[in-house]
Amino acid sequence: MAQGEAEGGLVTLDLGAPIWDRFFTVAPLVLVGTTEPDGSADLAPKHMVTPLGWDNYIGFVCTPEHGTYRNAKRTGEFTLTFARPGGILAASLASAPRCEEDEKPGLALVETLPPTTVSAPLAAGGYLYLECELHGTWDDFGRNSLVAGRIVAARVIEDAVRRPERDDADTVAGAPLLVYLPPGRFAEVAGSQAFPFHQGMKR
């Protein structure tokens, strides 16, 4: 059967090119903050962001061609701002390419929040703010790299904090989540259901 033809409801994808634009997946939308060589703030949207295990480590995918990667490696730190549904405009502005002067003029319109431990910037209007020390970088995932950090400070808006006296469904409804649907859509999550874990299931 030729690639691209359906059999039994399944379509075989051609691995001669990246597959990720052929379907939608669910990801967070995060603004990564770093500091430029001249001391100015840089913010860049990323969606390939994930905790690295159950301890306080987190990583994101970038490329050595981007200032975000070079800044994090040079300064040894970065921040992560998890955007709320109302923060889609800030993420869009931060995604603008650099101009001939190697600057992002749109960042002047993105309000920032002072960090508590590192010097890299945070974007205002998020629901979760993580400040990280660089744990390491791993290259050669094709043209991409993994940038990993140890979380040294974390803050979350009050409405998004899980509390014993509040049902988790109410927490999600009260502080809806912004999700990115690569390769180019986004959605708001305000409803959720408890996952039916099997008895005895462990991490």
Backbone bond lengths (Angstrom), bond angles and torsions (degrees), N, CA, C in turn:
res aa  C-N    CA-C-N  psi(-1)  N-CA   C-N-CA  omega(-1)  CA-C   N-CA-C  phi
1 M - - - 1.460 - - 1.531 109.52 -
2 A 1.309 117.65 133.23 1.456 121.61 179.92 1.517 110.39 -70.17
3 Q 1.358 115.06 148.80 1.456 118.93 178.35 1.520 109.37 -63.48
4 G 1.324 115.53 141.78 1.448 120.67 -179.09 1.516 113.24 96.61
5 E 1.343 116.26 -14.65 1.460 119.53 177.36 1.520 109.88 -86.99
6 A 1.332 116.60 146.93 1.463 121.58 -177.00 1.514 110.60 -94.18
7 E 1.322 115.53 138.64 1.457 121.83 173.27 1.519 107.73 -139.27
8 G 1.321 116.39 123.76 1.457 119.55 -179.02 1.511 112.54 62.93
9 G 1.317 117.39 28.47 1.461 120.86 179.58 1.507 114.77 84.25
10 L 1.337 118.68 -0.34 1.462 122.35 -179.53 1.522 110.67 -109.94
11 V 1.322 116.39 137.60 1.458 122.23 178.63 1.521 108.29 -107.42
12 T 1.313 117.55 124.45 1.455 122.10 177.45 1.522 109.16 -78.22
13 L 1.341 115.92 127.82 1.462 120.90 -178.03 1.526 110.86 -95.73
14 D 1.306 114.97 144.65 1.458 122.18 179.38 1.531 108.74 -77.06
15 L 1.337 117.43 117.22 1.457 121.54 179.85 1.527 112.60 -84.77
16 G 1.317 116.66 6.40 1.451 119.88 175.65 1.517 112.40 -74.06
17 A 1.331 115.74 -9.73 1.467 121.99 176.74 1.523 107.07 -139.53
18 P 1.351 118.23 158.47 1.468 119.70 177.31 1.525 111.15 -55.52
19 I 1.322 115.88 138.96 1.462 121.05 -174.50 1.518 114.13 -88.60
20 W 1.350 118.44 -12.33 1.470 121.44 -163.56 1.511 115.56 -69.34
21 D 1.326 118.28 -15.05 1.468 120.52 177.33 1.522 112.73 -88.87
22 R 1.328 118.20 1.32 1.457 121.31 -174.86 1.525 113.34 -92.45
23 F 1.346 117.86 -5.45 1.466 121.56 -177.62 1.521 107.82 -159.73
24 F 1.318 116.63 172.20 1.464 121.43 178.58 1.527 110.28 -103.92
25 T 1.310 115.55 144.82 1.457 122.62 171.25 1.529 107.24 -129.82
26 V 1.329 117.56 176.71 1.463 122.66 -178.09 1.520 109.11 -114.28
27 A 1.329 117.21 133.04 1.463 121.30 -178.26 1.522 109.42 -148.65
28 P 1.338 117.21 157.30 1.467 118.64 171.71 1.528 109.50 -73.05
29 L 1.309 116.74 161.73 1.460 121.24 172.16 1.522 106.65 -115.77
30 V 1.314 115.81 115.61 1.458 122.02 -169.98 1.522 109.82 -127.02
31 L 1.328 116.60 138.16 1.461 121.19 172.99 1.524 108.00 -98.19
32 V 1.330 115.68 117.92 1.463 121.29 178.60 1.519 108.52 -90.33
33 G 1.335 115.90 125.22 1.451 120.88 -179.51 1.521 111.40 -104.00
34 T 1.319 116.04 132.47 1.460 122.09 175.12 1.525 108.72 -139.80
35 T 1.319 115.92 172.48 1.458 121.52 -179.61 1.520 109.73 -113.24
36 E 1.330 115.48 128.03 1.457 121.70 -179.95 1.539 110.50 -72.12
37 P 1.346 117.91 162.29 1.465 120.58 178.81 1.527 114.30 -55.86
38 D 1.342 117.39 -29.23 1.467 119.98 179.27 1.533 112.54 -86.19
39 G 1.330 116.83 4.21 1.460 120.78 178.78 1.505 114.74 92.00
40 S 1.325 118.56 -4.80 1.455 121.06 -179.51 1.529 110.69 -79.17
41 A 1.321 115.05 161.75 1.462 121.36 -176.89 1.523 111.00 -85.57
42 D 1.327 115.85 143.74 1.455 120.94 172.97 1.525 108.28 -129.03
43 L 1.308 116.45 137.50 1.462 123.18 175.82 1.521 107.97 -129.39
44 A 1.324 116.70 135.18 1.457 120.54 -179.28 1.522 109.09 -140.13
45 P 1.343 118.01 132.20 1.467 119.93 179.25 1.524 111.28 -75.12
46 K 1.319 115.62 138.60 1.466 122.27 176.39 1.519 107.95 -137.82
47 H 1.332 116.32 147.79 1.460 119.53 175.09 1.528 112.15 -121.06
48 M 1.317 117.63 -15.96 1.464 120.10 176.88 1.522 108.44 -86.47
49 V 1.329 114.84 72.08 1.467 123.25 -175.96 1.520 108.35 -125.43
50 T 1.340 117.05 134.97 1.460 118.92 -178.67 1.523 111.76 -155.05
51 P 1.352 117.61 146.11 1.464 119.65 168.56 1.526 108.89 -60.14
52 L 1.313 116.29 147.29 1.462 121.38 178.54 1.526 107.98 -112.14
53 G 1.314 115.18 83.52 1.454 120.94 -176.41 1.518 111.01 90.95
54 W 1.353 115.51 -171.97 1.459 121.38 -176.29 1.517 113.13 -91.14
55 D 1.332 117.84 -10.52 1.459 120.46 177.17 1.526 109.38 -87.36
56 N 1.325 117.04 -174.63 1.464 121.43 -171.58 1.533 112.73 -85.74
57 Y 1.332 114.90 62.73 1.457 121.74 175.89 1.523 108.12 -126.75
58 I 1.301 115.71 145.85 1.467 121.07 -179.46 1.514 108.44 -148.82
59 G 1.312 116.71 152.26 1.452 119.94 -179.33 1.515 112.35 -141.82
60 F 1.313 115.20 163.18 1.462 120.84 175.44 1.518 109.37 -143.49
61 V 1.317 114.98 155.96 1.458 121.15 179.43 1.522 108.88 -93.48
62 C 1.318 115.13 134.90 1.462 121.62 179.02 1.526 107.12 -145.01
63 T 1.303 116.78 -164.04 1.461 121.46 175.84 1.523 108.59 -142.36
64 P 1.330 118.54 143.93 1.464 121.30 177.65 1.524 113.27 -58.48
65 E 1.327 116.94 -15.14 1.458 120.18 178.46 1.521 112.14 -75.03
66 H 1.327 118.28 -15.98 1.459 121.97 -175.80 1.524 112.10 -96.92
67 G 1.326 115.37 147.55 1.453 120.89 177.73 1.512 112.28 -61.19
68 T 1.332 118.23 -31.96 1.465 121.04 179.80 1.520 110.81 -57.20
69 Y 1.317 116.99 -47.86 1.467 122.09 179.02 1.529 110.43 -62.56
70 R 1.333 116.30 -49.98 1.463 120.19 -176.84 1.530 111.09 -63.82
71 N 1.332 116.98 -40.20 1.461 120.25 -179.90 1.526 111.29 -64.74
72 A 1.341 116.64 -45.84 1.470 120.37 -179.21 1.519 110.69 -61.99
73 K 1.318 116.30 -41.13 1.463 119.89 -178.93 1.531 111.13 -69.80
74 R 1.337 117.10 -35.94 1.459 120.97 -178.65 1.525 111.86 -72.96
75 T 1.344 117.01 -43.43 1.466 120.38 -174.99 1.523 113.02 -91.51
76 G 1.337 117.01 -20.10 1.456 119.97 -179.28 1.518 113.76 76.83
77 E 1.332 116.96 24.41 1.466 119.71 -179.01 1.523 110.48 -159.29
78 F 1.333 114.99 161.00 1.456 121.68 173.61 1.522 107.71 -164.11
79 T 1.324 115.80 166.65 1.462 120.91 176.06 1.521 109.45 -124.37
80 L 1.330 115.13 161.18 1.460 121.76 176.48 1.527 108.42 -131.02
81 T 1.319 116.61 123.28 1.466 122.43 173.65 1.512 108.17 -111.09
82 F 1.336 117.11 114.54 1.455 121.30 177.79 1.528 107.64 -82.86
83 A 1.328 115.78 116.70 1.462 121.31 -172.05 1.520 112.20 -74.14
84 R 1.330 115.37 147.20 1.457 122.65 171.99 1.532 107.98 -93.11
85 P 1.338 117.73 167.55 1.472 119.63 -179.39 1.527 113.09 -53.06
86 G 1.329 117.42 -35.35 1.460 119.67 179.49 1.516 113.99 -74.81
87 G 1.331 117.52 -4.42 1.462 121.15 -177.44 1.515 114.45 -96.10
88 I 1.318 117.37 12.70 1.454 119.51 -177.05 1.527 111.87 -65.71
89 L 1.333 117.56 -32.62 1.468 120.01 179.14 1.518 110.86 -66.52
90 A 1.342 117.11 -42.96 1.466 120.12 178.35 1.521 110.60 -61.02
91 A 1.327 116.97 -40.71 1.463 120.07 178.47 1.521 110.77 -64.16
92 S 1.327 116.41 -38.41 1.461 120.23 178.11 1.529 111.21 -64.48
93 L 1.325 116.44 -44.92 1.467 120.03 178.90 1.529 111.10 -61.93
94 A 1.332 116.38 -39.34 1.464 120.16 -178.86 1.520 112.12 -70.97
95 S 1.332 117.17 -18.40 1.465 119.94 -179.11 1.518 112.69 -84.56
96 A 1.329 117.80 -6.13 1.468 120.90 -177.51 1.526 110.20 -62.39
97 P 1.324 117.55 141.12 1.475 120.09 177.58 1.518 111.14 -68.19
98 R 1.310 114.88 159.27 1.464 119.93 178.15 1.525 110.22 -74.00
99 C 1.319 115.11 147.66 1.459 120.32 178.88 1.532 109.60 -84.42
100 E 1.316 116.41 -174.28 1.465 120.48 -177.10 1.521 112.01 -61.35
101 E 1.331 117.46 -27.78 1.464 121.05 179.36 1.531 111.82 -84.61
102 D 1.358 116.02 10.24 1.466 122.64 179.96 1.526 111.39 61.67
103 E 1.323 116.93 37.49 1.450 122.04 178.71 1.535 109.68 -124.94
104 K 1.335 115.12 160.31 1.462 121.75 174.61 1.523 108.15 -113.45
105 P 1.324 118.16 91.90 1.470 120.07 -177.00 1.528 113.05 -57.69
106 G 1.332 118.32 -31.27 1.451 121.41 -178.34 1.518 113.81 -63.67
107 L 1.336 117.03 -22.14 1.464 119.41 -179.49 1.527 112.24 -65.31
108 A 1.335 116.60 -21.44 1.465 119.47 178.23 1.520 111.00 -64.13
109 L 1.335 117.59 -19.50 1.458 122.02 -179.88 1.528 112.84 -93.55
110 V 1.335 117.17 -4.57 1.462 121.47 -179.10 1.528 109.08 -96.03
111 E 1.324 116.21 116.47 1.460 120.56 179.63 1.523 109.54 -70.79
112 T 1.325 116.20 138.44 1.456 120.54 -178.77 1.531 110.85 -112.03
113 L 1.306 114.13 165.46 1.458 122.81 -179.11 1.517 107.35 -125.49
114 P 1.325 119.44 134.82 1.472 119.61 -178.31 1.521 111.13 -69.88
115 P 1.336 117.36 138.17 1.458 120.58 175.08 1.525 110.37 -75.76
116 T 1.319 117.31 168.82 1.462 121.24 179.93 1.517 113.18 -106.92
117 T 1.337 117.23 -23.17 1.463 120.39 -172.88 1.518 113.29 -125.82
118 V 1.333 117.66 -41.40 1.456 121.93 179.99 1.523 108.87 -102.25
119 S 1.328 116.75 179.87 1.465 119.65 -179.99 1.520 113.21 -103.37
120 A 1.326 118.11 -9.29 1.467 121.03 -179.89 1.529 110.13 -70.37
121 P 1.330 117.84 150.12 1.470 121.46 -174.84 1.514 113.47 -78.80
122 L 1.322 115.20 160.20 1.457 124.31 170.19 1.521 107.85 -119.47
123 A 1.321 117.26 153.42 1.458 120.90 176.45 1.521 109.31 -94.16
124 A 1.309 117.06 133.07 1.462 120.82 177.62 1.527 109.69 -68.16
125 G 1.334 115.68 156.55 1.453 119.89 174.92 1.509 115.53 89.33
126 G 1.349 117.79 6.78 1.450 120.07 177.12 1.522 110.93 -85.74
127 Y 1.334 115.59 -179.37 1.467 118.61 175.13 1.518 111.65 -113.94
128 L 1.336 117.62 -19.95 1.458 122.42 178.77 1.513 108.52 -136.62
129 Y 1.336 115.88 130.40 1.463 121.84 -178.10 1.522 109.02 -123.97
130 L 1.330 116.98 120.47 1.459 122.18 179.76 1.522 109.44 -119.82
131 E 1.320 115.40 131.74 1.462 121.85 174.86 1.519 107.65 -109.81
132 C 1.320 116.71 130.62 1.461 120.70 -169.74 1.520 112.84 -130.74
133 E 1.322 114.28 143.74 1.457 121.78 166.43 1.520 107.49 -96.21
134 L 1.323 116.12 138.48 1.456 120.51 -177.33 1.525 110.54 -63.00
135 H 1.312 116.92 125.45 1.463 122.82 176.35 1.524 110.98 -91.97
136 G 1.328 116.23 -32.32 1.456 120.29 178.38 1.517 111.38 164.26
137 T 1.309 115.46 167.99 1.464 121.87 175.10 1.517 108.59 -127.79
138 W 1.325 115.20 143.84 1.451 121.70 178.35 1.512 107.86 -128.26
139 D 1.337 116.36 119.50 1.457 122.27 -174.09 1.539 111.28 -97.86
140 D 1.335 113.55 -179.37 1.460 122.46 171.53 1.520 114.62 72.50
141 F 1.334 117.88 30.08 1.453 120.08 163.67 1.525 106.08 -88.34
142 G 1.326 115.95 71.42 1.452 119.90 -167.36 1.527 106.97 67.21
143 R 1.322 116.88 -128.58 1.469 120.22 177.78 1.519 112.07 -88.95
144 N 1.326 117.03 3.36 1.459 120.78 -174.65 1.522 112.85 -106.63
145 S 1.332 114.42 169.87 1.461 122.08 -178.37 1.519 109.46 -139.84
146 L 1.323 115.57 156.06 1.457 122.17 172.62 1.522 108.14 -101.12
147 V 1.320 116.39 126.75 1.456 122.93 175.92 1.524 107.16 -109.69
148 A 1.331 117.34 118.68 1.460 121.41 -175.51 1.516 110.30 -115.50
149 G 1.332 115.77 142.55 1.457 120.54 -179.70 1.514 112.05 -134.98
150 R 1.318 115.37 155.81 1.465 122.34 171.25 1.513 107.50 -98.87
151 I 1.318 117.15 127.14 1.464 121.55 -177.19 1.519 108.97 -73.60
152 V 1.341 116.40 123.24 1.465 120.95 -179.10 1.527 111.83 -111.45
153 A 1.321 117.70 -9.21 1.465 122.20 174.72 1.521 107.89 -158.56
154 A 1.331 115.88 141.14 1.462 120.55 -178.97 1.518 109.39 -143.56
155 R 1.332 116.23 134.14 1.452 122.38 175.36 1.525 108.99 -135.51
156 V 1.321 116.47 146.62 1.457 121.78 -179.89 1.521 108.05 -139.61
157 I 1.330 116.92 145.11 1.463 118.89 179.98 1.528 109.43 -65.32
158 E 1.323 116.66 149.96 1.462 121.68 -173.80 1.523 111.99 -57.58
159 D 1.327 118.08 -41.02 1.461 121.30 -176.96 1.525 112.43 -64.06
160 A 1.328 117.44 -23.00 1.462 120.97 -176.27 1.524 113.34 -96.03
161 V 1.316 117.96 -2.25 1.468 120.87 -179.12 1.526 109.88 -77.32
162 R 1.311 116.81 130.08 1.469 120.71 174.77 1.522 109.44 -74.32
163 R 1.336 116.32 132.55 1.462 121.39 -178.56 1.524 109.11 -132.51
164 P 1.340 117.38 144.53 1.470 120.67 -178.50 1.525 113.40 -57.95
165 E 1.331 116.72 -32.64 1.460 119.67 -175.74 1.526 113.33 -85.86
166 R 1.328 117.49 -0.27 1.461 120.23 -177.76 1.519 109.99 -122.58
167 D 1.320 116.65 132.66 1.453 120.67 178.78 1.529 109.50 -64.77
168 D 1.332 116.56 138.24 1.464 120.52 -179.57 1.528 112.04 -58.74
169 A 1.331 117.01 -33.70 1.470 119.88 178.34 1.524 110.83 -62.13
170 D 1.335 116.50 -37.33 1.460 120.60 178.35 1.521 111.18 -70.02
171 T 1.327 116.55 -33.69 1.462 119.70 178.13 1.521 110.79 -64.48
172 V 1.323 116.97 -45.64 1.465 120.64 178.90 1.530 110.64 -65.47
173 A 1.331 116.71 -40.77 1.465 120.01 -179.98 1.521 111.36 -66.03
174 G 1.327 116.97 -35.21 1.456 120.76 -178.40 1.507 114.27 -79.30
175 A 1.323 116.94 -22.45 1.467 121.58 178.57 1.527 107.95 -135.86
176 P 1.339 117.37 74.57 1.474 121.14 -176.55 1.528 112.19 -55.34
177 L 1.324 114.84 148.60 1.457 121.90 -177.68 1.525 110.70 -99.68
178 L 1.318 115.65 142.86 1.453 121.61 172.97 1.521 107.70 -93.53
179 V 1.316 117.20 127.05 1.457 120.40 175.70 1.524 109.00 -121.99
180 Y 1.310 114.49 144.77 1.455 121.79 176.76 1.522 107.56 -98.64
181 L 1.317 116.35 136.80 1.452 122.40 179.38 1.526 108.06 -113.97
182 P 1.341 116.68 82.16 1.455 117.51 -177.92 1.530 110.26 -60.92
183 P 1.375 115.73 139.52 1.452 125.95 22.75 1.524 117.66 -101.43
184 G 1.307 123.01 18.67 1.456 117.03 178.81 1.510 116.49 172.67
185 R 1.322 118.19 27.63 1.456 119.88 176.95 1.524 108.47 -131.62
186 F 1.340 116.02 165.80 1.451 119.71 175.77 1.518 108.87 -140.52
187 A 1.320 115.85 164.14 1.458 120.76 -178.40 1.522 109.24 -150.77
188 E 1.330 115.13 163.14 1.453 122.62 176.72 1.524 108.10 -111.40
189 V 1.322 116.07 131.13 1.459 121.55 178.87 1.523 108.72 -108.72
190 A 1.324 116.47 114.46 1.459 121.08 179.29 1.523 111.91 -121.83
191 G 1.330 117.00 -10.42 1.454 121.10 179.22 1.510 110.70 -118.28
192 S 1.327 116.35 145.92 1.457 120.17 -179.72 1.522 109.74 -154.55
193 Q 1.323 115.34 164.34 1.452 121.98 176.84 1.522 109.05 -134.25
194 A 1.326 116.78 151.46 1.458 120.99 178.08 1.528 109.33 -67.07
195 F 1.324 116.48 138.51 1.462 120.97 179.24 1.529 109.48 -78.13
196 P 1.333 118.50 136.10 1.467 120.86 -177.90 1.531 112.54 -82.12
197 F 1.328 117.31 72.58 1.458 120.81 179.10 1.525 110.37 -60.72
198 H 1.308 116.11 139.54 1.455 120.90 177.16 1.530 109.08 -72.19
199 Q 1.325 116.12 143.58 1.447 120.72 178.83 1.532 110.94 -57.13
200 G 1.325 115.61 130.86 1.451 120.77 -179.96 1.526 113.97 90.06
201 M 1.326 118.21 -3.45 1.454 120.94 179.91 1.519 109.72 -62.79
202 K 1.343 117.62 135.45 1.450 122.95 178.92 1.507 109.98 -128.23
203 R 1.319 116.15 158.54 1.462 120.48 176.58 1.515 109.53 -64.36
